[in-house]
Amino acid sequence: MRDFGLLIVGDEILSGKRQDKHLTKVIEMLGARGLSLAWARCVGAHRGRITATLKEAFASGDIVFSCGGIGATPDDHTRQCAAAALGVPLELHPVARDLILERMRDVAAEQGLPYEPERTDNQHRLNMGVFPQGAQIIPNPYNKIPGFSIGDVHFVPGFPVMAHPMIEA
């Protein structure tokens, strides 16, 4: 039986601006399957620390869930750090691209606006589908913006409403 680990990424947790909701929920989800969490770490949005922690996670042989830092804001570095930890390039995942474009189309329709994927802000949203080469997507039932897996390390958003169903699946 392999160990399970949890990585929580974000300055918001360490500064106290947000309270962590992942640790307890992951323990609960694993416990419901007769499994347990062997370790957990929380790191801020510091590229060097995230990269070093991910290198350890990839090398550990553990099944690891990483929550946070995969969005498109300036402090979201987890995607880039995962690529650096593995020594692989980043690339726009074709299925992620399609899902993000579908989400843009849905939002435009809901707001009664034209669908304009070429707009600068919409092009920026496609960054959320740029993953380390070889990544597989994790579907997001909340808003279609996927997470990703590389081997047994699984990356989901920091928002519990999205992360928890993705981990559960």
N, C-alpha and C positions, 0 to 999 in steps of 0.2 A: 504494500500500500504506500503510495507516494504522499508526501506532505502537501498541504495547501497553504498558500501565502496570500497576503493582501497588501497592496501598495496603495496608499492614499496620497495623491499629489495635489498640492494647492496651498498657496500662502494664506488663503481665507481661513483654513482650519488652524494653522499654526498661529495666526494673529488673533484668533478668537472671533473674527467677524462672522464665521459660520461654525455651527457645531457639527461634528462628524456624525453621520447617520449610517455609514457603511459598515463599520466594525461589528456592531451588534446584529445588523441584518444579515451579514455574511455568515456570522457564527450561527444564527438561527437557520438559515437556508442549508448550510452544511449539516447541522445537527439533525434536521428533518430527514436527512439521507443516511444517518448513522456515521457521519464524517465530522472531522474537527479541524479547526484552523491551527496550524503549527506556529505561524508567525505573522506579524503585521508591522508595517513601517509607514511613517508619514513623512513626506519630504515637501519642502517648499518649491516654488517655481524657479529653481536654480539648475541650469542645464547640466553642470558638472555633477551635481549630486544625483539628479535624476538618471543621467547616463550611467554613473557608477552603480547605482542601485539596480538598474535594469540589466546591466552586465551580470551582476550576481544572480538576479532572478532567472535569466536565460541559462546560466551555467548550472543552476541548482538542481535541475531535474524536477523541481516542484511544479505543481499546477498553481498559477498565480493570477489573481485578478488585480488589475490596476485601474483605479477610479480617478478620473480627473485629468485635465491638461490636454485633452484631444480636440478642443474647440478651435475657433478661428480668431481668438483674441490675442493680443500681443504677449500675454503671459502664459499662453498654452504652448508648451515645448515638448510634451511627452512623445508625440509622433516623431519629431526630429531626433529626440534622445534615443528612442527605440532603434531608429535607423543607425545612429552613431554607435550604439552599443553592439549592434550586429555587424557593422561595417558594410551596410548595403545602402543603395540610394533610395530616395523617396520617389514615389510615382503616384499619379492619379489612378486609383483603382477604377476600372470601367463600370463595375456594378455599383460602387459607391457613387460615382458620377451620375449614373442614371437615377439612383434613388434621391440624390440631392436635387437634381433637376425636376424630378417628380414632385418633391416637396415644394420647390419654388412655384411650380405650376398650381399646386393645390392652394398655396397661400394666396397667390394672385387671384384665383377664382373665388376664394372665400372673401377676399376684400373687394371684389368687383374691379380689379385692376388688370391691365394687360400683362401677359406673361412675357417678360423681357430678360431671358437668361444672359444676354450680352451686357446688361448693365453692370457697372463696376462693382456694386455691392453684391450682386448675384455671382459674379465671377469670383469674388473673394470667398463666398460661401463654399465654392468648390474645393477650397483648401482643406475643408473638413473631410474630404475623401482622398487626401494625399497621405498614403501609408507607406511604411517600409516595403520594399520590393518583396514579393512572395506572401504578403499578408492575405488572410481570408477575412471576409466581413462577418460582423455580428449584427444581425438585424435589430433594429430599434423600433419596437411597436408604438412608441410614443409619438415620434415625429419623423421617422424614416431615416434620420441621419445616422448612418451605421457606426459601430465601433469596429474593432479589428482584433484578430488573433494572429500570433506568430508562434507556431508550435503550441506549447501549453501555457503561454502567457497571453492573457485576454485583456484588452483595453476597452474600457467603457467610459462614458461621460461622468463628470463629477456630480451631476444632479441625480439624486436618488430616484426620482420619478422615472428616469430613463435607465439608470444603471441597474437597479434591482431586478426589473424584468429581464434585462439582457443577461445578467449573471444567472438568474433562475433558469433561463433557457439553456 
